[in-house]
Structure formats: structure tokens, C-alpha cells
Amino acid sequence: MATVDQGPDAEIPAPPWKRRRPPAKARQPLSQDLIVDTALRVLDAEGLDAVSMRRVAQELGTGPASLYAHVSNKEELLELLLDRVSGEVSLPEPDPARWREQVKEVAHEIHQVLSAHADIARVPLGMIPTGPNALRLNERLLGVLLAGGVPPQIAAWAVDRIYLYVNSDAYEGSIHVTKQRASGLEPAEYMAGFLGQVREFFTSLPADRFPATVRHAPELMSGDGEDRFEFGLELLVRGLESYVRGAGKD
């Protein structure tokens, strides 16, 4: 039987003493979504300080220059990252009868989402988020306040103050999480030790110079982070209620 000539391009088997390198996986084409996905993984694993154009490029197996076709700089990357996280917030339809509860619900939802992503809450401090998801949050919270009868100017300023309160509280919480992890202690053990030291310091102060602090140290140190966050929201809502009542008298 005649043999078929397969030509010079026919695959030649490798000698048994040589290992063949497995074919390289095809690199996924770069896109803005892929870059933000990668940045989010770095953020969740190592915190905001680890997020950079160079680090994201390294994770993607490419050079930083290749990222600039999709993201102009680190500042834009952080804005995109914040907007991606903001998209995780679920929002209610404005209900005039429940506007007070809805303000708190939205604030708690934003706080929970921010707290789940390391110290991302640091990004919106000192900037005005303008991504589509951030605008969606702004529109919905403003709508809830207006539906409840809060005057437009007060509602507009309230949105800013509520965000500042929520972001700052979430960022402070992320600082404690970082310190807790560095200490090697469990969260409850770390906070008990930290708060215990503060309580001991307050009670050791000269009572003649700091009488209120020494006397009310138990009250100053009472409650956990959730209690205090809820208290702050209640202060904000009660203040907004006074504007609604005032508007009704006009």
C-alpha cells in the first residue's frame, strides 16, 4: 500500500526526553469592564492603596500603557471602581408615607455595600461622583426626600450631607478593619481591647479639669458602631422633619 506524503508541515512528534510546553492560553481582549473587574479584585483583597494602573496591568499580564486606551488615569479608574460598587446598591421606589424609613434604608444599604469593599468609601470624599450608578443613587435619594415634602433646597443639601455622613462612617470602619487584621485578633476581641483602653483613659483623667468626661465615660463609650450609625441617621431625619413641618405652615 502506498504511503501518503503529508508534506513538510506534518507535525513531528517530540522526542521522549523533551517536555512539550502547553500552548499558552489566549489572552482576553482588554476592555474597560475587564480593567474595572480586575481593580475590584485587587481592592477587595488588599485595599485601595494597592489599586494602581501598574498593579492592574500586572494582574492582566500586560503593561500599564495598554490600559490607557480604555482608562485615562488612576483617578478615572477609581471613579469607575466606585461607580461599579455603587451599582450594587438596591433602591426603593419613593413612597411619601415612608420617606423617613426610606432615607434610613438607603443610607444603610449604601453603608453596607461600601463596607463590603475594603476602603472604597475613601474615594468619594473630596470629589463629586458622576458615573451612571452614582447619578442613579443621587436621583433616587433626592426623589425620596422630595416625595416626603422636604423643600427642594433642603433636599438638595440633605443628599450631600447624608452621603458625607455615610461615606465617612464607612471609611472609619474600614480603618478599624485594617488595624484589626494587622493585630491578628478577632474583630470582637480587637474592638473590646481598643474601646477598653479608651474607657480606661477617660476615667483616669483629672476629674477637676474634665468632670463631664469622667462622670459620663460609660455613656461616652456605650453602644456599638451600628447603634451610633443609626443614631446619626435619626438626627438627620429628625432635622429634615422640622423642615417638612415648617413648609406645611406656610
Secondary structure, 3 states (H helix, E strand, C coil): CCCCCCCCCCCCCCCCCCCCCCCCCCCCCCCHHHHHHHHHHHHHHHCHHHCCHHHHHHHHCCCHHHHHHCCCCHHHHHHHHHHHHHCCCCCCCCCHHHHHHHHHHHHHHHHHHHHCCCCHHHCCCCCCCCCHHHHHHHHHHHHHHHHCCCCHHHHHHHHHHHHHHHHHHHHHHHHHHHHHHHHCCCHHHHHHHHHHHHHHHHHHCCCCCCHHHHHCHHHHCCCCHHHHHHHHHHHHHHHHHHHHHHHHCC
